[in-house]
Structure formats: structure tokens, C-alpha cells
Amino acid sequence: HLQAGDTYALDDYELAARLSFFIWSSLPDEQLLQLAQQGALQNTDVVKAQVARMLQDEKASALVNNFAVQWLSLRALDTINPLSKQYDGTLRESMKTETLLLFDSILREERSITDLLDADYTFVDERLARHYGIPYIKGSRFRRIDITDANRRGLLGHASILTLTSAPNRTSPVKRGQWVLENILGTPPPPPPPGVETNLDETAQESAQATTIRQRLEQHRADPGCA
């Protein structure tokens, strides 16, 4: 009898279910079930072919909308309200769509995963293009464009990621560093030691000399407990 934590081989029906629920968020289709019945899913080449087929199906949008949204923390955008008159619900949705379309294109075109960080293209509608200062984009349809501003390449240049890793009224190098460590590198930072003030705004009040975020961080790191 298997115990919790034991390693065991998946049978074909279990493989079919995992493939289907991961890529489609749905039940296996007839073709997957037939292959499972034949025992063919133990063949790596067959599994690769099925993954390629499934990714081309419209149902694969579930992988983008479920996995990518959760992995990149895009749901947090719904609870963030920057202190800017230029920000509204329409822009928020356009920001999120840009990031999902980039993930979708890399997935379906079988591009390198590093393109997530260095893609020389993106997707914009009129609202997002206006936010970025990109001219000649009209209407609500998203279209693929080449990136000319090196600061906009890849996920780290997306307004969605920059917004969810910011404070309401300013940028946040700490939040952005934490997001990269957790979501990209898979190495979350340890919790701060006890008794350390982690609010840069609070530490700024202790010294009028720290007038910029960079200066506050330098002051923060000068304390061995904070460093």
C-alpha cells in the first residue's frame, strides 16, 4: 500500500487527466482517452505530440488565464489603486491583457522561455499605447508591435508588472526585487530579522537627509540588521 509521500509511476489515464487539467482545465478528450486505453502515453514522443496538439486548441487559453495569472500574480492588479488620474479600470485590463498575450505567444510559438524577459515585441491597444507614448494605434483591438524602447522589453517592462510591484504613490525597488526573487528565480527572500523597521517611509522620517528612494535604501543597508 502506498504511503503519503511515496513515489509511484502514473498510469496512462492519470497522465491523460494531468495533461488535460493542466493545459485545458478540463476533462481529457476522446483522442487522449483512446491513447490512454492503448497504453501509448508511456511513450515520450506521443506525449510531446499530444502537448503540441493541445496547445494549438482554443481550450489552451485556460493555461494562460489560470496558470500565467496565478504565477505572475496578475490577480493582485484588481486590488491595486495607484494615486494617478491616468489610471483606471480600462488601463488595468489592457495592462493585464498585454502580459497574457506575451505569455500566450511564447507558449504557442514554442519560443525560448528567456523571451519572457527579453522579448523585442509586445501587444497593445489604443489605451495602453497612449500610456506608453506609442503613436498611431487606434481602437480596442490588440496588435503585435516591435519594441523600440529597451526599457519595455519583456515582462519587467510591462506596465502590469511595474504596477503590481509599486507602492500607490511611488516605485518600490524592494517589492520589485521580491517579485523577481519569488516569481522568476524561485528563491524567495527570508523574513526580516526581529526588530528591524522594514517600512522605508518610516525610516525616511528619522532623517531628513534621505530624500529619494535610492538614498533611503542606502541608509537602510547601512544598518547591519537591515543589510
N, C-alpha and C positions, 0 to 999 in steps of 0.2 A: 504494500500500500504506500502511495506517495505521501510524504510529509510536507508541511509548509516549507518552502524554500528549496525543495528538491528540483533538480534539473531533469527534464524529460523531453523526448522528441515529439514534435507536433505531428498529428496525422494530417492527411490531405484535407479533410473537412475543416479542421481547425485552422490550417493555413489559408484556406479559401475564405473563411469568416474573418480572419485578421486582415487579409488583403482588402476585402470588401469594406469592412467597417472603417479601416484607416483611410483609404483613398476615397470612398464614396459615402461614408457614414450611412451605409445601407446594407441590405442583405446581398449575398452573392447572387449573380445572375446565372442563367441556365448553363452558359459556357463554363464558368468556374466550377459549378456543381458537377458537370459531366467530367471535367478533368480530374476533380477530386475522386469521383467514383472510379475512374480508370487508374488512380494512383499516380497520375502524371505530374502532380505538383511537387513531388520529391526531386524532380529534375530541375536544376537551376536555370537552364536555358528556357524551359517552359514558363517558369515563374517570371523571368525577366520579360518574356514576350507578353505575358498577361499584364504585368505592371505597365508596359508601354501602351498596350491596348486600353487599359482602364484610364490612364491619364489623358487619353485623347477623347474620352467620353465626357459629355457635358456634366455628368454627375461628379466628375473630379473637382468641380468648383467647390464642393464640400471640403476638400482638403485645404483649399486656400482660405475659405471663410471660417473654418473651425481651427485647423492646426496653426496657420500663419497668424491669425488674430490672437490666439492664446499665446503662442511662442513670443511674438514681438510686443506683447502687452498692449495691443491696439485698443482693447476694450476700455482702457484707462482714459482714452480721449473723451469718452462720454461724460466723464465726471470732472474734466479739467476746464476751467474758465479763465483764460488769460485776461489780464487787465488791459485790453486793447479794443478800441472801437472798430478795428478792422476784422476782428474775429467774430464769426457767427456760426450757426449750425450748418449752413451750406458749405462754408470753407472747411469745417471739420470733416464733413463727409467726403469732400473732394480730397483732402489730405489722406484719409484712410484708403480711399479707392486707389490713389496713386501707388501706395505701398503694396496693396494687394495685387494690382496689375503687374508690378515688377516681379513679385514672387511668382505669380502665375506664368509669366513669360519665361522665366528661368527654368521653371519646372517643366513646362510643355515643350520648350525648345532644347531641353537637355543641355543647358549651358552650365558652365563651371559655377560651383557654389560661391566662389570668391567674387563672382559678378554681383552678388548681393551687396558687396561693399564697394565695388568699383565700376558699376555699370555706367557706360557712357551714353545711356538713353534713359528716358523716363516717360510717364504718361500724364497728360494734363488736360483739363477742360478750361473754359474761359476764366472761371473764378480762380482756379489755382494758378493759372498762367499770369493773371493780373497780380496775384500775391507775390509771385516770383519775379515780376517785371519782364515777362516774356511777351513780346508783341504778336499781333496777327493771329491770335487764337480766339475764335468766336464760337459760342454755343456751349451746350452742356455735354456734348459728345467728347469722350476721352480719346485722344490720339497720341500716338507714339512720336516722340521728338528726340533729336540728338541733344546731348548735354554740352554746352559750351562753357559753363561756369564750373571749374574743377571742384568748387566747394559744394556743388549739388550732386556729385556722383554718388550713387549707391544709397543704401539705407540711411547712413549717417548724415546725408544731405537732405533727407526728406523732411518736410515740414511736420509730418505726423510724429516722427521720432524726436525731432527737436522740441516739439511742443510738450509731449508727454514726459520729457526729461528736463523740463524747465520749471522754475517757480512761476507763480502767476504774473509777477512783475519784472522778472529778470531771468537771465540764463543761469544754469546750475551745473558747473563742471563736476560737482560731486554726484549729482543724480545721473549725469551722462556717463561718468566713469563707472558707476554702479551698474547701469544698464548694459554697458559693453561687457563688463566682467561676468554678469549673470546670463545675459541672453546670447552673446556671441562667443565668449571664451569658455563659458561653463565653469567659471571659477569665482563664485560669489565671495565678496569680502567678508571677513569675520566681523562680529559685532564689536562696537567700540568698547574700550575698557571702561570700567565703572568710574563715575565721577567726572567724565570728560564732557564738556559742552560741545555738542555737535551742530548747534544752530549758528551758522556764520553770521546771521543778522544780530544775534545776541553778543557774539564776540566782538563784532564791529562797534557796539555801543561802549565797550570797555576802552577803546582807543580811537580818538578822532583822526588818527593818522591813517587808518585803513579806510580809504575812500573808494576802492574798486574791488571787484570780486577777486582779482588776481592778488591784490595786496592782503585781502582777508585770508586767502588760502596760504599765502606765505607766512603770515602771522600765526595762523593755525598750526602749520607744520613746524614752526619754530619751537612749539611746546612738545617735549619728548613724548608726553602722553597722547598727544594728538597725531604726531607723526606716524 
